[in-house]
Amino acid sequence: MPNIYAGDLLDVSDRVLERLPAIAGTDGHAFVMTSNGHGAWQMAVSNTLEPGDRILVLESGRFAIVWGEYARMAGIEVEVLAGNFTSPVDPAAVADRLERDDGSIRAVFVAHTDTSSSVRNDIPAIRAAIDSVGHDALLMVDCIASMACDPFEMDAWGVDLALAASQKGLMCPPGLGLVWAGDKAIDRFHSLSKERPRVAYVDWERRLEPRAFYDTFAGTPPVAHLHALDVALTMIEEEGGLRAVWHRHQVLADAVRAAVDAWEAPGGLSLNIESAAHRSNAVTTVRTGNIDSQRLTEFCRDELGVTLGIGVAVAPDRSFRIGHMGHLNPAMIFGTLGAIETALTAMSAPFGTSGVAAAAGVLGRESH
């Protein structure tokens, strides 16, 4: 166990905290907590809302809805703006609902990328919709799947609070929840009733103005994870910065999507998100038509050593997901796509042409 009061660990912590705001494109405050992404949800709720407040949750998959349930358990009134799992949030619908609001909606929750549907929502358009009707709600964005994978500009896009976790685009083991708060979110924190129920571990008061190093983390710091995140942030810099990282994710995601398009056949595979502009560069949800997705994923796992993501909320028995986020290179993509194509062949499942060949074409054109 290293010294947690002085020495190298403080230097590591300082480097991480100094570099995290740029990862989200903000001059705001970055909070680091020992948790998964759901802990970041809890921190966001506990520091910007109080019992009796109302929020609007924008549905485009599973995870904004579950975040809203965290708010509901904290005494927040939750309204869901219904959507579907094949399309992004409709900004016009957001504007319409907020224009009819009496001022009771205090925040809007949305996932940038929802890992169940693999949609990528248009956050600037949602911000514009809020502004178009002069509404004062906080815009709070779940970037757990998208941070350091898809372009995200918190301040430029008018996002008041963003959150993420360590295990996806940031390439670390699970165990860190991350929250970035802009001025409006911090002002909201200071305006909340001091008599409201508070969750000490996630509370911002001491984290904003720590009297000692450990107040930054509400206790013993996550030693191993801080070292890991320090290295991950350096890897991003060495690759050429976020724009280079975003480009790599774009190219590899294009290769995956080209493969699925090539495989598409009646009764077979297809991309879940209908609009090409709203497909995530971090994850792709694939519908399997009449193909048994469980059998396909089990074949890939047991016979070929490749683990595919199971379907979550989107046709669970007729879908799977391909993750292409974080520490990833073309060889990994080819291994995954080759495993899927092998499974389709072994199952005598319908598919069009070679997805591996289609992916190679994309990488040959776009990777340089």
C-alpha positions as CSV (number, residue, x, y, z in Angstrom):
1,M,0.0,0.0,0.0
2,P,1.6,3.3,-1.0
3,N,1.6,6.4,1.1
4,I,-1.9,8.0,0.5
5,Y,-1.0,11.3,2.2
6,A,2.1,12.4,0.4
7,G,4.5,11.5,-2.4
8,D,4.0,9.9,-5.8
9,L,0.3,9.2,-5.5
10,L,-0.5,12.9,-5.1
11,D,1.4,13.6,-8.3
12,V,-0.5,10.9,-10.1
13,S,-3.8,12.3,-8.8
14,D,-2.9,15.8,-9.8
15,R,-2.0,14.7,-13.4
16,V,-5.3,12.9,-13.7
17,L,-7.5,15.7,-12.3
18,E,-5.7,18.3,-14.4
19,R,-6.3,16.3,-17.7
20,L,-9.8,15.0,-17.2
21,P,-11.7,18.2,-18.0
22,A,-10.2,18.3,-21.5
23,I,-11.4,14.7,-22.1
24,A,-15.0,16.0,-21.9
25,G,-14.2,19.3,-23.6
26,T,-14.9,21.5,-20.5
27,D,-13.5,24.0,-18.2
28,G,-15.7,22.7,-15.5
29,H,-14.9,20.5,-12.5
30,A,-14.1,16.8,-12.8
31,F,-15.1,14.5,-10.0
32,V,-13.6,11.0,-9.6
33,M,-15.2,8.4,-7.4
34,T,-14.7,4.7,-6.7
35,S,-17.7,3.2,-8.4
36,N,-19.0,2.0,-11.7
37,G,-21.0,4.3,-14.0
38,H,-24.1,3.8,-11.9
39,G,-22.3,5.5,-9.0
40,A,-21.8,8.5,-11.4
41,W,-25.5,8.5,-12.0
42,Q,-26.0,8.6,-8.2
43,M,-23.6,11.5,-7.8
44,A,-25.3,13.5,-10.6
45,V,-28.8,13.0,-9.1
46,S,-27.8,13.7,-5.5
47,N,-26.0,17.0,-6.2
48,T,-28.4,18.6,-8.6
49,L,-31.9,17.5,-7.5
50,E,-33.9,17.2,-4.4
51,P,-37.1,15.3,-3.5
52,G,-40.1,16.8,-5.3
53,D,-38.1,18.0,-8.3
54,R,-39.2,16.7,-11.8
55,I,-37.0,15.5,-14.6
56,L,-37.6,14.6,-18.2
57,V,-35.8,11.4,-19.4
58,L,-35.3,11.0,-23.1
59,E,-35.8,7.4,-24.2
60,S,-33.7,5.9,-27.0
61,G,-32.6,2.7,-25.4
62,R,-32.4,1.2,-21.9
63,F,-29.9,3.3,-20.0
64,A,-31.3,6.8,-19.7
65,I,-34.4,5.1,-18.3
66,V,-32.5,3.2,-15.7
67,W,-30.7,6.4,-14.7
68,G,-34.1,7.9,-14.3
69,E,-35.0,5.1,-11.9
70,Y,-32.1,6.1,-9.7
71,A,-33.6,9.6,-9.5
72,R,-37.1,8.1,-8.8
73,M,-35.6,6.3,-5.8
74,A,-34.2,9.6,-4.5
75,G,-37.7,11.1,-4.4
76,I,-37.6,12.8,-7.9
77,E,-40.6,12.8,-10.1
78,V,-39.7,11.2,-13.4
79,E,-41.3,11.7,-16.7
80,V,-40.2,9.7,-19.8
81,L,-40.4,11.2,-23.2
82,A,-41.1,8.0,-25.1
83,G,-38.9,7.1,-28.0
84,N,-37.9,3.8,-29.7
85,F,-34.8,1.6,-29.8
86,T,-34.0,2.1,-33.5
87,S,-33.9,5.9,-33.7
88,P,-32.3,8.8,-31.8
89,V,-34.2,11.2,-29.6
90,D,-36.4,13.7,-31.6
91,P,-35.3,17.2,-30.7
92,A,-38.6,18.6,-31.9
93,A,-40.4,16.4,-29.4
94,V,-38.2,17.7,-26.7
95,A,-38.9,21.3,-27.6
96,D,-42.7,20.6,-27.8
97,R,-42.7,19.0,-24.3
98,L,-40.6,21.7,-22.6
99,E,-42.7,24.5,-24.2
100,R,-45.7,23.1,-22.4
101,D,-43.9,22.8,-19.1
102,D,-44.8,25.0,-16.2
103,G,-41.2,25.3,-15.1
104,S,-41.3,22.2,-12.9
105,I,-38.9,20.2,-15.0
106,R,-35.5,20.8,-13.5
107,A,-33.3,18.6,-15.6
108,V,-33.2,16.6,-18.9
109,F,-31.5,13.2,-18.8
110,V,-30.2,11.7,-22.0
111,A,-27.6,9.1,-23.1
112,H,-25.1,10.3,-25.7
113,T,-24.7,6.6,-26.8
114,D,-27.0,4.0,-25.4
115,T,-25.2,0.7,-25.3
116,S,-28.4,-1.3,-25.6
117,S,-29.5,0.2,-28.9
118,S,-26.2,1.6,-30.1
119,V,-27.8,4.9,-30.9
120,R,-25.8,8.1,-30.8
121,N,-28.0,11.0,-29.9
122,D,-27.5,14.5,-31.3
123,I,-26.7,16.4,-28.2
124,P,-26.2,19.9,-29.8
125,A,-29.7,19.5,-31.4
126,I,-31.2,18.6,-28.0
127,R,-29.5,21.6,-26.5
128,A,-30.9,23.8,-29.3
129,A,-34.3,22.4,-28.6
130,I,-34.1,23.3,-25.0
131,D,-32.9,26.8,-25.8
132,S,-35.5,27.4,-28.5
133,V,-38.3,27.4,-25.9
134,G,-36.2,29.3,-23.3
135,H,-36.3,26.5,-20.8
136,D,-33.9,26.5,-17.8
137,A,-33.6,22.8,-17.2
138,L,-30.1,21.3,-16.8
139,L,-28.9,19.2,-19.7
140,M,-27.3,16.1,-18.1
141,V,-25.7,13.6,-20.5
142,D,-24.6,10.0,-19.9
143,C,-21.4,9.5,-21.8
144,I,-20.4,6.1,-20.3
145,A,-20.2,4.5,-23.7
146,S,-19.2,7.4,-25.8
147,M,-16.5,9.3,-23.8
148,A,-13.2,9.2,-25.7
149,C,-14.9,7.2,-28.5
150,D,-17.3,9.7,-30.2
151,P,-16.7,13.4,-30.4
152,F,-18.1,15.1,-27.3
153,E,-17.7,18.9,-26.5
154,M,-19.4,19.6,-23.2
155,D,-19.0,23.3,-23.1
156,A,-19.4,24.0,-26.8
157,W,-22.5,21.9,-26.9
158,G,-24.0,23.6,-23.8
159,V,-24.0,20.4,-21.6
160,D,-24.3,21.2,-17.9
161,L,-23.2,17.9,-16.5
162,A,-21.6,14.8,-18.2
163,L,-20.7,11.5,-16.7
164,A,-18.7,8.4,-17.7
165,A,-16.8,5.5,-16.2
166,S,-13.3,4.1,-16.6
167,Q,-13.8,0.8,-18.4
168,K,-14.8,1.8,-21.9
169,G,-13.2,4.5,-24.0
170,L,-10.9,5.3,-21.1
171,M,-9.4,1.8,-21.3
172,C,-9.1,1.1,-17.6
173,P,-10.6,-1.7,-15.4
174,P,-14.1,-1.0,-14.1
175,G,-14.1,0.9,-10.9
176,L,-14.1,4.6,-11.5
177,G,-17.2,6.8,-11.9
178,L,-16.5,10.2,-13.5
179,V,-18.6,13.3,-13.4
180,W,-17.9,16.7,-15.1
181,A,-20.0,19.6,-13.8
182,G,-20.3,23.0,-15.4
183,D,-21.0,26.3,-13.6
184,K,-24.8,25.9,-13.9
185,A,-24.7,22.4,-12.3
186,I,-22.5,23.6,-9.5
187,D,-24.7,26.7,-9.0
188,R,-27.7,24.3,-8.8
189,F,-25.8,22.3,-6.1
190,H,-25.3,25.4,-4.0
191,S,-29.0,26.4,-4.3
192,L,-30.4,23.1,-3.0
193,S,-31.9,22.9,0.5
194,K,-29.3,22.1,3.1
195,E,-32.0,20.1,4.8
196,R,-32.6,17.7,2.0
197,P,-31.4,14.1,2.4
198,R,-27.7,14.0,1.3
199,V,-25.5,11.1,0.4
200,A,-22.2,11.8,2.1
201,Y,-19.9,9.7,-0.2
202,V,-21.1,11.4,-3.4
203,D,-21.7,14.9,-2.0
204,W,-19.8,17.6,-3.7
205,E,-19.2,20.0,-0.7
206,R,-15.9,18.6,0.4
207,R,-14.9,17.3,-3.0
208,L,-15.2,20.8,-4.4
209,E,-13.0,22.3,-1.6
210,P,-11.0,19.5,-0.1
211,R,-9.4,20.3,3.3
212,A,-7.1,17.3,2.7
213,F,-6.1,15.1,-0.2
214,Y,-8.4,12.3,0.7
215,D,-11.5,14.6,0.6
216,T,-11.1,14.7,-3.1
217,F,-12.1,11.0,-3.1
218,A,-14.3,11.0,0.1
219,G,-11.7,8.7,1.7
220,T,-9.0,6.4,0.6
221,P,-8.2,7.1,-3.1
222,P,-8.6,4.4,-5.7
223,V,-4.9,3.8,-5.9
224,A,-4.6,1.3,-8.7
225,H,-7.3,2.9,-10.9
226,L,-5.6,6.3,-10.6
227,H,-2.4,4.9,-11.9
228,A,-4.3,3.1,-14.7
229,L,-6.2,6.3,-15.7
230,D,-2.9,8.3,-15.7
231,V,-1.4,5.8,-18.2
232,A,-4.6,5.8,-20.3
233,L,-4.6,9.6,-20.6
234,T,-1.0,9.5,-21.6
235,M,-1.8,6.9,-24.3
236,I,-4.5,9.2,-25.7
237,E,-1.9,12.0,-25.8
238,E,0.7,9.8,-27.5
239,E,-1.8,8.7,-30.1
240,G,-2.2,12.3,-31.2
241,G,-4.9,13.5,-28.8
242,L,-8.7,13.0,-28.8
243,R,-9.2,13.8,-32.5
244,A,-6.9,11.0,-33.5
245,V,-8.6,8.7,-31.1
246,W,-12.0,9.7,-32.4
247,H,-10.8,9.1,-36.0
248,R,-9.6,5.6,-35.1
249,H,-13.0,4.8,-33.6
250,Q,-14.8,6.1,-36.6
251,V,-12.7,4.0,-39.0
252,L,-13.1,0.8,-37.0
253,A,-16.8,1.4,-36.5
254,D,-17.2,1.9,-40.2
255,A,-15.5,-1.4,-40.8
256,V,-17.9,-3.2,-38.4
257,R,-20.9,-1.6,-40.0
258,A,-19.7,-2.4,-43.5
259,A,-19.4,-6.1,-42.4
260,V,-22.9,-6.2,-41.1
261,D,-24.3,-4.6,-44.3
262,A,-22.4,-7.2,-46.3
263,W,-23.9,-10.0,-44.3
264,E,-27.4,-8.7,-44.5
265,A,-29.9,-11.2,-46.1
266,P,-33.6,-12.0,-45.7
267,G,-34.0,-13.6,-42.2
268,G,-30.5,-12.7,-41.3
269,L,-28.4,-9.9,-39.7
270,S,-29.0,-6.2,-39.9
271,L,-28.0,-3.0,-38.1
272,N,-30.4,-1.9,-35.4
273,I,-30.1,1.8,-35.8
274,E,-31.8,3.0,-39.0
275,S,-30.0,6.3,-39.5
276,A,-26.3,6.0,-40.5
277,A,-25.7,9.4,-38.9
278,H,-26.8,8.3,-35.5
279,R,-24.9,5.0,-35.2
280,S,-22.4,4.9,-32.4
281,N,-18.6,4.6,-33.0
282,A,-18.3,2.7,-29.7
283,V,-20.8,-0.2,-30.0
284,T,-23.0,-1.8,-32.7
285,T,-26.2,-3.6,-32.0
286,V,-27.0,-6.2,-34.6
287,R,-30.4,-7.8,-35.1
288,T,-30.3,-11.4,-36.1
289,G,-33.7,-11.9,-37.8
290,N,-34.5,-15.6,-37.7
291,I,-31.0,-16.6,-36.5
292,D,-30.8,-17.8,-32.9
293,S,-28.5,-15.1,-31.4
294,Q,-27.8,-17.2,-28.3
295,R,-26.5,-20.1,-30.4
296,L,-24.4,-17.7,-32.4
297,T,-22.8,-16.0,-29.4
298,E,-22.2,-19.3,-27.7
299,F,-20.5,-20.7,-30.8
300,C,-18.2,-17.6,-30.9
301,R,-17.4,-17.9,-27.2
302,D,-17.0,-21.7,-26.9
303,E,-15.5,-22.6,-30.2
304,L,-13.6,-19.5,-31.2
305,G,-12.8,-17.7,-27.9
306,V,-14.6,-14.5,-28.9
307,T,-17.1,-13.0,-26.5
308,L,-19.9,-10.9,-28.1
309,G,-22.2,-8.7,-26.1
310,I,-25.7,-10.2,-25.6
311,G,-28.8,-8.3,-26.6
312,V,-30.0,-5.9,-23.9
313,A,-33.6,-4.6,-24.2
314,V,-33.4,-4.7,-28.0
315,A,-34.9,-8.1,-29.1
316,P,-32.7,-10.0,-26.5
317,D,-33.2,-13.4,-28.2
318,R,-32.6,-12.0,-31.6
319,S,-29.7,-9.6,-31.3
320,F,-26.1,-9.2,-30.2
321,R,-23.7,-6.4,-29.8
322,I,-20.1,-5.7,-31.0
323,G,-18.1,-3.5,-28.8
324,H,-15.4,-1.4,-30.6
325,M,-14.2,1.0,-28.0
326,G,-11.0,2.0,-26.1
327,H,-7.8,0.0,-26.6
328,L,-8.6,-1.5,-30.0
329,N,-6.9,-2.1,-33.3
330,P,-7.8,-3.5,-36.7
331,A,-6.5,-7.0,-35.9
332,M,-9.0,-7.2,-33.0
333,I,-11.8,-6.2,-35.3
334,F,-10.9,-8.8,-37.9
335,G,-10.7,-11.5,-35.3
336,T,-14.2,-10.6,-34.1
337,L,-15.7,-10.3,-37.6
338,G,-14.0,-13.5,-38.7
339,A,-15.5,-15.3,-35.7
340,I,-19.0,-14.1,-36.5
341,E,-18.6,-15.1,-40.2
342,T,-17.4,-18.5,-39.1
343,A,-20.3,-19.0,-36.8
344,L,-22.8,-18.0,-39.5
345,T,-21.2,-20.5,-41.9
346,A,-21.2,-23.3,-39.2
347,M,-24.8,-22.7,-38.4
348,S,-25.8,-22.6,-42.1
349,A,-27.3,-19.2,-41.4
350,P,-28.3,-16.9,-44.2
351,F,-25.9,-14.2,-45.1
352,G,-25.0,-12.2,-48.1
353,T,-21.3,-11.7,-48.9
354,S,-18.2,-11.7,-46.8
355,G,-18.3,-9.1,-44.0
356,V,-14.6,-9.6,-43.4
357,A,-13.8,-8.6,-47.0
358,A,-16.1,-5.6,-46.7
359,A,-14.3,-4.5,-43.5
360,A,-11.0,-4.9,-45.1
361,G,-12.1,-2.6,-47.9
362,V,-13.1,0.1,-45.4
363,L,-9.8,-0.2,-43.5
364,G,-7.8,-0.1,-46.7
365,R,-9.5,3.2,-47.8
366,E,-9.9,5.0,-44.4
367,S,-7.1,3.9,-42.1
368,H,-4.3,6.1,-43.6
